[in-house]
Amino acid sequence: MEQIKWTKLALKDLDSIDDYISQDSTYYAQKTIENILDSVKILLAHPLSGRIVPEFEKKEIRELIIGNYRIVYKIYPKKISIVRVHHAARDMSKALKLVR
């Protein structure tokens, strides 16, 4: 795989996560964001390492579970697009309408 691209929505999700966790701890907010960013790098070498998103059941739409977050991504021939970063306890159905 050549590159990982982050959608505007996924970047907005990261900002929201950072803002929320920062209310209690800027340190843990930074560590959480770093963990998410570092974890997606594995997709360059292993794009199929995430599971197929159950809400879609399409092999090109997958997710990594990192802590409490679902990192949803779509595989294209030469790139991976990070579509959403979503807390696992929240309803994903509305967030995923934009992925199709």
MARLO-921712 format. One line per field, with one value per residue: x, y, z of N, C-alpha, C in turn; residue in one letter; chain; residue number from 1. Coordinates in pm, 1 decimal. Layout:
! MARLO-921712
n.xx: [X ...]
n.yy: [Y ...]
n.zz: [Z ...]
ca.xx: [X ...]
ca.yy: [Y ...]
ca.zz: [Z ...]
c.xx: [X ...]
c.yy: [Y ...]
c.zz: [Z ...]
r: [a ...]
c: [A ...]
k: [NUM ...]
This chain:
! MARLO-921712
n.xx: [84.8 51.3 -8.4 -162.0 -457.7 -635.5 -970.6 -1163.9 -1365.1 -1267.6 -1040.8 -1166.4 -1299.1 -1078.1 -997.9 -1221.3 -1210.8 -968.1 -1034.3 -1237.8 -1111.3 -910.0 -1037.7 -1017.4 -751.5 -474.0 -245.3 -323.2 -498.8 -328.0 -168.0 -359.8 -436.3 -187.2 -149.1 -357.0 -282.2 -29.7 -103.3 -247.8 -54.8 29.9 -132.5 -25.3 153.4 -1.9 -289.4 -522.7 -543.7 -727.0 -1060.7 -1353.6 -1604.2 -1883.8 -2132.0 -2140.2 -2032.6 -1856.4 -1566.0 -1376.2 -1418.0 -1310.7 -1202.3 -996.7 -959.4 -881.9 -806.6 -1076.9 -1180.0 -1302.8 -1147.1 -1232.6 -1178.4 -1125.1 -1028.6 -847.7 -714.2 -449.4 -427.6 -519.1 -801.0 -876.1 -1171.9 -1350.2 -1318.1 -1430.2 -1598.6 -1635.8 -1859.0 -2058.7 -2336.2 -2286.4 -2421.5 -2529.5 -2297.5 -2167.8 -2310.8 -2198.9 -1991.3 -2049.2]
n.yy: [-116.7 224.5 467.7 628.6 794.9 1045.7 1118.2 1423.1 1400.8 1195.7 1319.2 1524.0 1367.5 1279.9 1525.3 1578.0 1365.5 1422.9 1674.0 1594.6 1406.4 1567.1 1731.3 1607.8 1516.2 1630.2 1494.6 1218.9 1249.2 1323.8 1091.5 900.4 987.7 969.9 692.3 597.0 710.3 590.4 321.0 283.6 276.9 20.3 -66.4 2.0 -199.5 -421.8 -425.3 -576.7 -642.5 -549.1 -616.8 -704.3 -460.9 -515.8 -392.3 -345.1 -558.9 -575.8 -652.7 -456.1 -253.0 -196.5 -236.4 -127.5 -207.3 -9.8 26.8 185.7 258.0 248.4 229.1 303.0 205.8 227.9 26.4 97.9 58.0 179.6 314.4 369.8 475.8 646.1 653.2 700.3 760.6 617.8 601.5 297.0 245.4 402.9 449.8 336.2 343.0 585.1 729.7 575.6 593.5 763.8 629.7 445.2]
n.zz: [0.0 -74.4 62.8 350.0 391.2 561.6 616.5 626.1 814.6 980.6 1086.0 1222.5 1408.7 1559.8 1671.9 1831.4 2012.4 2138.0 2253.0 2431.7 2607.9 2704.7 2884.0 3125.9 3130.9 2974.5 2914.9 2887.3 2679.1 2469.4 2458.2 2383.8 2126.4 1996.6 2015.0 1852.5 1602.8 1565.0 1557.9 1318.1 1125.1 1070.4 871.2 625.3 555.4 607.5 504.1 530.8 793.4 978.4 1101.2 909.2 888.6 1076.7 1034.0 763.9 612.9 395.9 219.8 169.6 349.1 658.8 1004.5 1272.7 1609.7 1865.1 2182.1 2322.7 2081.8 1747.1 1450.6 1146.8 817.4 461.5 194.1 -90.2 -427.4 -427.8 -191.3 153.5 315.9 600.1 753.8 971.9 1325.3 1596.6 1908.0 2072.9 2232.4 2137.8 1909.8 1589.6 1350.8 1231.8 1187.5 999.9 766.3 587.8 477.7 278.7]
ca.xx: [0.0 135.7 -30.3 -282.0 -521.0 -736.7 -1079.1 -1191.0 -1445.4 -1181.1 -958.6 -1257.8 -1317.5 -959.2 -1006.4 -1325.7 -1156.3 -868.2 -1105.2 -1310.1 -1018.8 -834.0 -1112.3 -965.1 -606.6 -411.2 -146.9 -389.4 -553.2 -215.7 -130.1 -465.0 -423.7 -62.5 -173.1 -439.3 -201.1 73.5 -165.0 -292.2 61.6 40.1 -214.0 58.1 207.9 -103.4 -419.7 -632.9 -528.9 -848.6 -1176.4 -1458.9 -1701.1 -2005.9 -2245.6 -2135.6 -1997.7 -1784.4 -1426.5 -1290.3 -1444.0 -1259.1 -1176.8 -904.7 -1009.2 -770.1 -866.0 -1222.1 -1212.4 -1309.8 -1089.8 -1292.7 -1103.3 -1163.8 -911.3 -848.8 -597.7 -318.8 -431.2 -615.7 -866.3 -932.2 -1302.4 -1402.3 -1262.6 -1556.9 -1597.3 -1704.7 -1985.0 -2157.6 -2402.8 -2208.0 -2503.0 -2536.9 -2162.6 -2124.6 -2387.4 -2110.9 -1885.6 -2097.5]
ca.yy: [0.0 341.6 576.3 635.2 926.7 1068.3 1204.1 1536.9 1350.1 1121.0 1418.5 1589.6 1270.7 1286.9 1650.1 1562.0 1274.2 1501.0 1773.2 1528.2 1349.9 1679.4 1788.9 1543.6 1499.6 1656.2 1388.5 1099.9 1284.1 1314.6 950.4 830.8 1026.5 909.1 548.4 577.0 742.5 487.2 191.7 270.2 259.0 -121.3 -88.0 15.7 -331.6 -526.0 -358.4 -666.0 -683.7 -515.8 -702.3 -646.6 -390.6 -596.8 -316.1 -340.7 -688.8 -559.2 -681.7 -338.8 -162.9 -270.0 -154.3 -166.2 -172.5 42.1 68.7 201.2 322.3 174.1 306.0 247.4 244.3 167.2 -10.0 127.9 -8.1 235.1 389.3 337.0 597.1 636.9 716.1 747.5 711.1 621.6 532.0 168.2 244.3 484.8 390.4 363.4 340.7 716.3 768.8 495.5 624.0 839.1 541.4 369.0]
ca.zz: [0.0 -88.7 158.4 432.3 386.0 663.8 571.6 714.6 926.6 1072.5 1157.1 1316.6 1517.6 1646.2 1747.8 1932.5 2114.1 2211.3 2334.9 2539.0 2707.4 2762.2 2996.2 3246.5 3127.8 2844.6 2894.3 2833.4 2547.2 2375.8 2446.9 2309.2 1985.5 1947.8 2002.1 1732.8 1484.6 1549.5 1528.7 1179.3 1036.7 1032.8 751.3 505.6 522.9 627.3 494.7 567.5 933.0 1052.0 1071.7 826.7 972.3 1075.3 982.5 618.2 557.0 269.4 251.4 157.5 461.6 774.3 1122.1 1378.2 1741.7 1944.3 2309.0 2313.8 1954.4 1621.3 1341.4 1025.9 698.0 334.6 113.8 -234.2 -488.5 -392.9 -65.4 257.0 363.2 734.6 734.9 1100.7 1451.2 1668.7 2036.2 2058.5 2306.7 2067.6 1794.1 1469.8 1229.5 1170.0 1146.2 886.4 644.6 500.4 425.2 163.8]
c.xx: [89.9 115.9 -158.2 -331.3 -628.0 -844.6 -1096.0 -1271.3 -1359.6 -1091.8 -1042.9 -1285.1 -1199.1 -960.2 -1108.2 -1279.0 -1056.8 -935.7 -1172.4 -1215.5 -940.4 -906.6 -1063.4 -812.9 -551.9 -308.1 -212.1 -456.8 -444.5 -175.2 -233.3 -453.4 -297.7 -81.1 -255.0 -356.0 -94.3 13.8 -205.5 -176.0 78.2 -34.5 -134.5 111.0 101.3 -243.4 -538.7 -629.6 -650.4 -961.8 -1273.3 -1561.5 -1834.6 -2127.1 -2251.3 -2116.3 -1939.8 -1636.3 -1335.6 -1313.2 -1414.5 -1237.9 -1069.2 -970.3 -886.2 -828.7 -1017.2 -1268.7 -1209.9 -1256.3 -1136.6 -1215.4 -1153.5 -1038.5 -938.0 -724.2 -461.7 -317.1 -531.7 -671.2 -923.6 -1059.5 -1356.7 -1319.2 -1376.1 -1545.0 -1685.3 -1839.7 -2095.3 -2215.1 -2330.1 -2295.3 -2511.0 -2401.5 -2120.3 -2204.7 -2299.2 -2004.6 -1926.9 -2058.5]
c.yy: [123.7 447.3 558.3 779.2 933.7 1158.7 1319.9 1492.0 1276.1 1215.9 1495.5 1498.6 1275.0 1412.6 1639.6 1471.9 1349.1 1601.9 1708.1 1476.5 1460.5 1746.9 1732.8 1539.5 1525.2 1548.7 1265.9 1127.3 1270.4 1169.2 871.6 860.8 965.3 759.7 517.5 599.6 637.0 353.1 176.0 249.9 113.9 -149.7 -72.6 -120.0 -441.3 -465.9 -445.8 -707.2 -648.8 -610.5 -628.9 -582.9 -464.7 -524.5 -313.8 -476.3 -677.7 -572.4 -560.2 -235.2 -239.6 -177.4 -216.1 -124.4 -134.3 97.4 70.1 254.7 225.2 266.6 240.1 298.1 168.5 144.8 21.8 64.4 47.8 315.5 327.3 469.2 571.1 720.1 775.6 689.7 729.5 545.2 408.0 164.3 323.5 410.7 432.2 381.3 476.4 758.9 696.6 519.5 693.3 752.0 477.3 433.4]
c.zz: [0.0 19.9 238.3 426.0 494.6 605.7 669.6 836.4 1029.2 1152.1 1258.6 1435.9 1614.3 1731.5 1860.6 2046.9 2201.5 2304.4 2455.2 2648.2 2776.9 2877.3 3128.8 3248.4 2987.1 2812.5 2829.7 2698.7 2441.5 2353.4 2365.5 2160.6 1924.4 1924.6 1876.6 1607.1 1458.7 1506.0 1383.3 1082.6 991.3 902.2 622.2 460.2 525.8 621.6 534.7 713.9 1018.2 1014.3 980.2 920.6 964.4 1017.1 830.0 552.5 415.4 299.4 241.9 268.5 589.5 891.2 1209.2 1509.2 1825.6 2073.2 2296.5 2178.9 1837.0 1512.3 1212.3 905.1 576.1 252.4 -32.8 -294.8 -444.1 -264.3 30.3 306.4 502.1 732.1 863.9 1213.5 1551.0 1800.2 2025.9 2129.8 2236.7 1948.1 1666.9 1346.1 1159.6 1114.9 1018.5 759.0 541.3 433.4 293.9 39.7]
r: [m e q i k w t k l a l k d l d s i d d y i s q d s t y y a q k t i e n i l d s v k i l l a h p l s g r i v p e f e k k e i r e l i i g n y r i v y k i y p k k i s i v r v h h a a r d m s k a l k l v r]
c: [A A A A A A A A A A A A A A A A A A A A A A A A A A A A A A A A A A A A A A A A A A A A A A A A A A A A A A A A A A A A A A A A A A A A A A A A A A A A A A A A A A A A A A A A A A A A A A A A A A A A]
k: [1 2 3 4 5 6 7 8 9 10 11 12 13 14 15 16 17 18 19 20 21 22 23 24 25 26 27 28 29 30 31 32 33 34 35 36 37 38 39 40 41 42 43 44 45 46 47 48 49 50 51 52 53 54 55 56 57 58 59 60 61 62 63 64 65 66 67 68 69 70 71 72 73 74 75 76 77 78 79 80 81 82 83 84 85 86 87 88 89 90 91 92 93 94 95 96 97 98 99 100]
